[in-house]
């Protein structure tokens, strides 16, 4: 999906993982503000998610697979340089692409980014442990709604519309998309990044190991971090106004 001025600087929004997730589910409350600020808003569903293909003949769902297919898609629509907004898995994808292609990435906006720690460290986080247990057991609409509420501090943000949207997508998503996912540890490489970085972190996030905050803020001299209390893993949904205003200022002036 695209919004805004096609002549504006491209800002690519990368969603997180979890059953039934999609770009729209993560960023429906952000796209209009960025478009109004003059940016070309690009919201892809990564392979295995949303309304994109979910193949099982390409092996495991590795970070390389996400990065390679995303880059191919962006190049196919003529993107030569962009800024990324990445939540969770999407943050890890953005970091890896910035490491691989530093000239391609102007700025990074990260929200509780994944791939900062060894993968086993994430399995121990209460939110991910419950999500994976539910996925392996066979998720019902009710249990998926319970898992989605783990992403927020205030469950009011998990609306029936959002539950219905993600449940419909989840019916098309093989469980292997999540159960075979493999991600590297990139936290030790954050200091290789030279682009400006703005990181958001929910103080009540049950999915991301908290030591990742220090790795983000100390990446380089142009790294900034905003931590919000009474906030889970979805800063861009739970505190959309703050997220939009701070992110747009960072892209324009940061």
Secondary structure as UniProt FT lines:
FT   STRAND          2..4
FT   TURN            6..7
FT   STRAND          10..14
FT   TURN            19..20
FT   HELIX           23..27
FT   TURN            28..30
FT   HELIX           31..36
FT   TURN            37..38
FT   STRAND          40..42
FT   TURN            47..48
FT   TURN            50..51
FT   HELIX           63..76
FT   TURN            77..78
FT   STRAND          82..87
FT   HELIX           89..100
FT   TURN            102..104
FT   STRAND          105..111
FT   HELIX           119..123
FT   HELIX           126..137
FT   HELIX           141..149
FT   TURN            150..151
FT   HELIX           155..157
FT   HELIX           160..170
FT   TURN            171..172
FT   HELIX           176..179
FT   HELIX           187..192
FT   STRAND          196..202
FT   TURN            203..204
FT   TURN            210..211
FT   HELIX           212..217
FT   TURN            221..222
FT   STRAND          223..228
FT   HELIX           235..238
FT   HELIX           240..253
//
